[in-house]
Amino acid sequence: MSLFCGRRLVLQAIISPLLRHRFNPITLCADHPSPRNYLQYFSRLILQRSCHSETQLEESKRKWTTEFVDSALEKIRSEDKTFYSVSLKEVMKKLQCLSSANISADQIANLMKESPHFLKGKNMEPILKVLQDQGFEGSGIYEILLSFGRITDEDPTELSALLVFLRSIYRTDRKFTRVVTTHPEVLSLIPAKINARVNTLQDLFKSDDVLELTIMSPHIIFEDMETIQEKFDYVFHTMGISQRQMMYSNMFNYSLLHIQTRHVFLERAGFYKKIKKEKGEINSNPLLQDILGLSDKVFAKKFGKMTEQDYKTFAKYFAQEVETYME
């Protein structure tokens, strides 16, 4: 065996233990395959591992090839020159890691199109291992990478500690998984910052309610506290709505102007008034989740039998009214 072939076999073993089971050393030495042969192997392997049936495999083969990846990478490079630092061989190896985590070929292709930054991260393998150790597989990892591709730049040890911390405060797998997969940017924070925000929110809501709020509206952890306070004060003091209704309305997902516009529209149309409980008034106001969550079209029709355009016209002039008031 030549020294050249010997080195090649060692490299194959390092790149992927699977190669030791899939390639015949004698054939390799005789044929001296080019690096592109290895890339084609990775491509076939990704297909086999990410498809659950022969039909799926055949359908994916039509697009998931080395040429497809090469073409996709060139398109990414044309939009962002920094991707020239990532080789095709590196990309194929990283895609193999993804397929090993049960991410489908279609999902991998979509990641390359919508969130390619993960390809530049230097910690792909250890980051995937950390996520898998915490119970994330397949679609869960896909959702995280799709929304937060830069996670592959994170320090694996710090990420592991953060995930353990999040699991400890959310207590159940369902809550923990939902927060991480729906708003994975939380993984860019440090435990101290999350703790500080949770403690601040406990001045407005009960402790258990705060955790539910961060699940339903995870970006409440990131949003400026002054903005959160303004929304709370308006809904609680101006509209007279309790924290319990706030909990199930997703109100923190909407802008303060949206909340004000919907409320004032109802008030001027005669569908809303602030209840004085001490006088025994019965609350016949719409639920906050309906006030904020309905589409413009449904909202306008339900409250006043108006058209969507009527509501949009009101919203336009009300925004000007608010702007003038702020001046």
Backbone hydrogen bonds, N-H to C=O, Kabsch-Sander energy under -0.5 kcal/mol:
donor,donor_aa,acceptor,acceptor_aa,energy
6,G,2,S,-2.2
7,R,3,L,-2.4
8,R,4,F,-1.9
9,L,5,C,-2.2
10,V,6,G,-1.8
11,L,7,R,-2.4
12,Q,8,R,-2.3
13,A,9,L,-1.9
14,I,10,V,-1.9
15,I,11,L,-2.7
16,S,12,Q,-2.0
19,L,16,S,-1.9
20,R,17,P,-1.1
21,H,18,L,-1.4
22,R,18,L,-1.3
23,F,19,L,-2.4
28,L,24,N,-2.3
29,C,25,P,-2.2
30,A,26,I,-1.8
31,D,27,T,-2.4
32,H,28,L,-2.4
37,N,34,S,-1.4
38,Y,34,S,-0.9
39,L,35,P,-1.8
40,Q,36,R,-2.4
41,Y,37,N,-2.0
42,F,38,Y,-2.6
43,S,39,L,-2.4
44,R,40,Q,-2.4
45,L,41,Y,-2.8
46,I,42,F,-2.7
47,L,43,S,-1.9
48,Q,44,R,-2.5
49,R,45,L,-2.5
50,S,46,I,-1.9
51,C,47,L,-1.1
57,L,53,S,-2.3
58,E,54,E,-2.6
59,E,55,T,-2.4
60,S,56,Q,-2.6
61,K,57,L,-2.0
62,R,58,E,-0.8
62,R,59,E,-0.6
63,K,60,S,-1.8
64,W,60,S,-3.5
65,T,63,K,-1.8
69,V,65,T,-2.4
70,D,66,T,-2.8
71,S,67,E,-2.6
72,A,68,F,-2.7
73,L,69,V,-2.8
74,E,70,D,-2.1
75,K,71,S,-1.9
76,I,72,A,-2.2
77,R,73,L,-2.6
78,S,74,E,-1.9
79,E,75,K,-1.0
79,E,76,I,-0.7
80,D,76,I,-1.8
83,F,80,D,-1.8
84,Y,81,K,-2.0
85,S,82,T,-1.5
86,V,83,F,-1.6
87,S,85,S,-0.6
91,V,87,S,-2.3
92,M,88,L,-2.6
93,K,89,K,-2.0
94,K,90,E,-2.4
95,L,91,V,-2.5
96,Q,92,M,-1.9
97,C,93,K,-1.6
98,L,94,K,-1.8
99,S,95,L,-2.4
100,S,96,Q,-2.0
101,A,97,C,-0.8
101,A,98,L,-0.8
102,N,99,S,-1.6
103,I,98,L,-1.6
104,S,102,N,-0.5
108,I,104,S,-2.4
109,A,105,A,-2.4
110,N,106,D,-2.0
111,L,107,Q,-2.2
112,M,108,I,-2.1
113,K,109,A,-1.3
114,E,110,N,-3.3
115,S,111,L,-2.4
118,F,115,S,-1.0
119,L,116,P,-2.4
120,K,117,H,-2.1
121,G,117,H,-0.8
123,N,152,T,-2.1
127,I,123,N,-2.5
128,L,124,M,-2.5
129,K,125,E,-2.1
130,V,126,P,-2.2
131,L,127,I,-2.3
132,Q,128,L,-2.6
133,D,129,K,-2.6
134,Q,130,V,-1.2
135,G,132,Q,-1.8
136,F,131,L,-2.5
138,G,101,A,-2.3
140,G,137,E,-2.1
141,I,137,E,-0.6
142,Y,138,G,-2.3
143,E,139,S,-2.6
144,I,140,G,-1.8
145,L,141,I,-2.6
146,L,142,Y,-2.4
147,S,143,E,-1.7
148,F,144,I,-2.3
151,I,148,F,-1.9
152,T,149,G,-1.3
153,D,150,R,-2.3
154,E,151,I,-1.4
159,L,155,D,-2.6
160,S,156,P,-2.3
161,A,157,T,-2.0
162,L,158,E,-2.2
163,L,159,L,-2.5
164,V,160,S,-2.1
165,F,161,A,-2.0
166,L,162,L,-2.8
167,R,163,L,-2.4
168,S,164,V,-1.7
169,I,165,F,-1.6
170,Y,166,L,-2.1
171,R,167,R,-1.6
172,T,170,Y,-3.1
176,F,172,T,-2.4
177,T,173,D,-2.9
178,R,174,R,-2.2
179,V,175,K,-2.2
180,V,176,F,-1.9
181,T,177,T,-2.4
182,T,178,R,-2.3
183,H,179,V,-1.7
186,V,183,H,-2.0
187,L,184,P,-2.4
188,S,185,E,-2.3
189,L,186,V,-1.4
193,K,190,I,-0.9
194,I,190,I,-1.6
195,N,191,P,-2.7
196,A,192,A,-2.1
197,R,193,K,-2.0
198,V,194,I,-2.5
199,N,195,N,-2.5
200,T,196,A,-1.9
201,L,197,R,-2.5
202,Q,198,V,-1.2
203,D,200,T,-1.7
204,L,201,L,-1.7
205,F,201,L,-2.2
210,V,206,K,-2.1
211,L,207,S,-1.4
212,E,208,D,-1.7
213,L,209,D,-2.5
214,T,210,V,-2.1
215,I,211,L,-1.0
216,M,212,E,-2.4
217,S,213,L,-3.2
220,I,217,S,-2.3
221,I,218,P,-2.0
222,F,219,H,-0.9
223,E,219,H,-2.5
227,T,224,D,-0.6
228,I,224,D,-1.8
229,Q,225,M,-2.5
230,E,226,E,-2.0
231,K,227,T,-2.1
232,F,228,I,-2.5
233,D,229,Q,-3.0
234,Y,230,E,-2.2
235,V,231,K,-2.4
236,F,232,F,-2.9
237,H,233,D,-2.5
238,T,233,D,-1.0
238,T,234,Y,-0.8
239,M,234,Y,-2.0
241,I,235,V,-2.3
246,M,242,S,-1.7
247,M,243,Q,-2.1
248,Y,244,R,-0.8
248,Y,245,Q,-0.7
249,S,246,M,-1.5
250,N,246,M,-0.6
251,M,246,M,-0.7
253,N,250,N,-2.1
254,Y,251,M,-1.5
259,I,255,S,-1.9
260,Q,256,L,-2.6
261,T,257,L,-2.8
262,R,258,H,-2.3
263,H,259,I,-2.1
264,V,260,Q,-2.8
265,F,261,T,-2.2
266,L,262,R,-2.0
267,E,263,H,-2.5
268,R,264,V,-2.7
269,A,265,F,-1.6
270,G,266,L,-0.6
270,G,267,E,-0.8
271,F,266,L,-3.0
272,Y,266,L,-0.8
277,K,275,I,-0.9
279,K,276,K,-1.4
280,G,277,K,-2.0
281,E,276,K,-1.4
284,S,282,I,-0.8
290,D,287,L,-0.8
291,I,287,L,-2.3
292,L,288,L,-2.3
293,G,289,Q,-1.9
294,L,290,D,-1.3
299,F,295,S,-3.0
300,A,296,D,-2.5
301,K,297,K,-1.8
302,K,298,V,-2.7
303,F,299,F,-2.3
304,G,302,K,-0.8
305,K,301,K,-1.1
306,M,300,A,-2.6
311,Y,307,T,-1.8
312,K,308,E,-2.5
313,T,309,Q,-2.3
314,F,310,D,-2.1
315,A,311,Y,-2.9
316,K,312,K,-2.1
317,Y,313,T,-2.1
318,F,314,F,-2.7
319,A,315,A,-2.1
320,Q,316,K,-1.4
321,E,317,Y,-1.9
322,V,318,F,-2.6
323,E,319,A,-2.3
324,T,320,Q,-2.4
325,Y,321,E,-2.1
326,M,322,V,-2.3
327,E,323,E,-1.2
